[in-house]
Amino acid sequence: MLDHVEECCSRDCAVNIGSAAFKASLNLLANTIFSTNLAHHGTSFSQEFKDIVWGVMEEAGKPNLVDFFPTFRWIDPQGIPWKMKVHFEKLIEIFDRIINQTLQSEGSSTSIDVLDAFLKLTKDVNQEWSCSDIIHLLM
């Protein structure tokens, strides 16, 4: 983050504090769960992730007319379930990619994070966990 601030100072432009704080908190959580940084100042991934999470929050917070008028369920005038499905599919794709990267680099990392603990549970014979269960836990 200091590199980003120095870069903004050298270019004589303003630092977006909200964006920097979001990237820092996202990286803090990602390092705890995945042992990797998800947001980098040079990429647009953090903005995409923020848009997905924001979309889920917006759709979850909207009152759904179908809840009040069940006869309109087959019409679905607002399309809230469909929009939520799109956002969750994007999240599933992101988490699936992270899990696959972790499985491919297995053994190269010495630190154990939350994802490694979940993956260890999937390998235990007595547990009936799958990668799909892990993805849904991460959401």
C-alpha positions as CSV (number, residue, x, y, z in Angstrom):
1,M,0.0,0.0,0.0
2,L,2.9,2.3,0.7
3,D,4.1,1.8,-2.9
4,H,0.7,2.8,-4.2
5,V,0.8,6.0,-2.0
6,E,4.3,6.8,-3.2
7,E,3.3,6.2,-6.8
8,C,0.3,8.6,-6.4
9,C,2.5,11.2,-4.8
10,S,5.1,11.0,-7.6
11,R,2.3,11.3,-10.2
12,D,0.8,14.2,-8.3
13,C,-2.6,12.6,-8.0
14,A,-5.0,12.0,-5.1
15,V,-5.0,8.7,-3.2
16,N,-8.5,7.0,-3.1
17,I,-8.6,6.2,0.6
18,G,-11.8,4.2,0.4
19,S,-10.3,1.9,-2.3
20,A,-7.0,1.6,-0.4
21,A,-8.8,0.6,2.8
22,F,-11.0,-1.9,1.0
23,K,-8.0,-3.5,-0.7
24,A,-6.1,-3.6,2.7
25,S,-9.0,-5.3,4.5
26,L,-9.6,-7.7,1.6
27,N,-5.9,-8.7,1.7
28,L,-6.0,-9.1,5.4
29,L,-8.9,-11.5,5.2
30,A,-7.5,-13.3,2.1
31,N,-4.1,-13.8,3.9
32,T,-5.9,-15.3,6.9
33,I,-8.1,-17.6,4.8
34,F,-6.0,-18.3,1.6
35,S,-2.5,-17.2,2.5
36,T,-2.5,-14.9,-0.6
37,N,-3.2,-11.3,-1.5
38,L,-6.4,-11.0,-3.6
39,A,-6.2,-7.3,-4.3
40,H,-3.3,-5.5,-5.9
41,H,-3.3,-1.8,-6.7
42,G,-2.4,-2.3,-10.4
43,T,-5.3,-4.7,-11.2
44,S,-9.0,-4.4,-11.4
45,F,-9.7,-7.6,-9.5
46,S,-10.5,-5.9,-6.2
47,Q,-13.0,-3.6,-7.8
48,E,-14.7,-6.6,-9.5
49,F,-14.8,-8.4,-6.2
50,K,-16.2,-5.3,-4.5
51,D,-18.8,-5.0,-7.2
52,I,-19.9,-8.7,-6.7
53,V,-20.2,-8.3,-3.0
54,W,-22.0,-5.0,-3.3
55,G,-24.4,-6.6,-5.8
56,V,-25.2,-9.4,-3.4
57,M,-25.8,-6.9,-0.6
58,E,-28.0,-4.7,-2.8
59,E,-30.2,-7.6,-4.0
60,A,-30.4,-9.1,-0.5
61,G,-31.6,-5.8,0.9
62,K,-34.3,-5.1,-1.7
63,P,-37.9,-6.0,-0.7
64,N,-39.1,-8.6,-3.1
65,L,-42.6,-8.0,-4.3
66,V,-43.0,-11.8,-4.8
67,D,-42.8,-12.2,-1.0
68,F,-45.9,-10.0,-0.6
69,F,-47.8,-11.2,-3.8
70,P,-47.0,-14.9,-4.3
71,T,-49.1,-15.1,-7.4
72,F,-46.4,-13.1,-9.3
73,R,-43.8,-15.7,-8.5
74,W,-43.8,-17.2,-11.9
75,I,-43.4,-13.8,-13.5
76,D,-40.7,-12.6,-11.1
77,P,-41.0,-8.9,-12.0
78,Q,-37.8,-7.8,-10.2
79,G,-35.6,-10.7,-11.1
80,I,-33.9,-10.7,-7.7
81,P,-33.3,-14.5,-7.5
82,W,-31.8,-14.5,-11.0
83,K,-29.5,-11.6,-10.2
84,M,-28.4,-13.2,-6.9
85,K,-27.6,-16.4,-8.8
86,V,-25.4,-14.5,-11.2
87,H,-23.4,-12.9,-8.3
88,F,-23.1,-16.1,-6.5
89,E,-21.9,-17.9,-9.6
90,K,-19.1,-15.3,-10.0
91,L,-18.1,-15.8,-6.3
92,I,-18.1,-19.6,-6.8
93,E,-15.9,-19.2,-9.8
94,I,-13.4,-17.1,-7.9
95,F,-13.3,-19.5,-4.9
96,D,-13.0,-22.5,-7.2
97,R,-10.0,-20.9,-9.0
98,I,-8.4,-20.2,-5.6
99,I,-9.0,-23.8,-4.4
100,N,-7.5,-25.3,-7.6
101,Q,-4.4,-23.1,-7.3
102,T,-4.0,-24.2,-3.7
103,L,-4.4,-27.9,-4.7
104,Q,-1.8,-27.5,-7.5
105,S,0.7,-25.8,-5.2
106,E,0.2,-28.3,-2.3
107,G,3.3,-29.0,-0.4
108,S,5.1,-25.9,-1.5
109,S,3.8,-23.7,1.3
110,T,4.9,-24.1,4.9
111,S,2.1,-22.0,6.4
112,I,-1.3,-23.6,7.1
113,D,-4.3,-21.4,6.6
114,V,-8.1,-21.9,6.9
115,L,-8.4,-23.2,3.3
116,D,-5.6,-25.8,4.0
117,A,-7.5,-27.0,7.1
118,F,-10.7,-27.4,5.1
119,L,-8.8,-29.2,2.3
120,K,-7.3,-31.5,4.9
121,L,-10.8,-32.4,6.1
122,T,-11.8,-33.3,2.6
123,K,-9.0,-35.8,2.5
124,D,-9.8,-37.5,5.8
125,V,-11.6,-40.8,5.2
126,N,-14.2,-40.2,7.9
127,Q,-15.3,-36.8,6.6
128,E,-17.8,-36.4,3.8
129,W,-16.7,-32.9,2.7
130,S,-16.2,-31.9,-0.9
131,C,-14.7,-28.8,-2.5
132,S,-18.3,-27.6,-3.1
133,D,-18.9,-27.7,0.6
134,I,-15.8,-25.6,1.2
135,I,-16.8,-23.0,-1.4
136,H,-20.2,-22.6,0.2
137,L,-18.6,-22.3,3.7
138,L,-16.4,-19.5,2.3
139,M,-19.4,-17.6,1.0
